[in-house]
Amino acid sequence: MSSARQDLLRLLAAKSFRLGEFKLSSGGTSDYYIDCRTTTLDAKGSRLTGQVFWDEIRARGWKAQAIGGLTMGADPIVVSVAVVSGEVHGFLVRKAEKQHGTGQRIEGFRQQGARVVIVDDVCTTGASTVQAIEAAREFGFEILGVMCLVEREEAKGRPAVEKAAAPAQFISIFTANDVREQHLAIST
């Protein structure tokens, strides 16, 4: 594991992972919660997030012109990758079309036919990621790959995202178990 990746995992475990009883956006409950934004919006966390995602994109040979995802979880990831890469543009997908102005659902980079990577912070059911995939394709983007920072490995999220993304590949930087193990290691 690269040092940037290891540092990002440590930061997620320290800042973003909590044990307890939590209600999830999916409606379910869990004995842990991962709020990636406390890491992806942290100064060091933002830099590490951008570096780890950018390294993964390059390692996979994805020649992306832009990176984007559903607002709000994707926002800091999109910006950090754009800044770290210095060459990949960013776009954000609104949950619904704007009811004023130009009525756009895709904000930022908007070149039809462009090669893009879809990102999300946490994947549980995959609903947010699937929404972003569908909106990007509807706009006219070509999806090279889909990435999430932390995959919870439950609620059939991976199969839902893989089905929506196909033939593009879906990868997770970390699993919830990776983050939990690191959290327990630094908490003892």
HELIX and SHEET records of a PDB file:
HELIX    1   1 SER A    3  LEU A   11  1                                   9    
HELIX    2   2 LEU A   12  SER A   16  3                                   5    
HELIX    3   3 ARG A   37  THR A   40  1                                   4    
HELIX    4   4 ALA A   43  ALA A   59  1                                  17    
HELIX    5   5 ASP A   75  SER A   85  1                                  11    
HELIX    6   6 ALA A  127  PHE A  139  1                                  13    
HELIX    7   7 GLY A  157  ALA A  165  1                                   9    
HELIX    8   8 ALA A  176  SER A  187  1                                  12    
SHEET    1   A 2 PHE A  17  LYS A  23  0                                        
SHEET    2   A 2 THR A  29  ILE A  34 -1                                        
SHEET    1   B 6 ILE A 106  GLY A 108  0                                        
SHEET    2   B 6 HIS A  89  VAL A  93 -1                                        
SHEET    3   B 6 ALA A  66  LEU A  70  1                                        
SHEET    4   B 6 ARG A 115  CYS A 123  1                                        
SHEET    5   B 6 GLU A 142  GLU A 151  1                                        
SHEET    6   B 6 GLN A 169  THR A 175  1                                        
END                                                                             
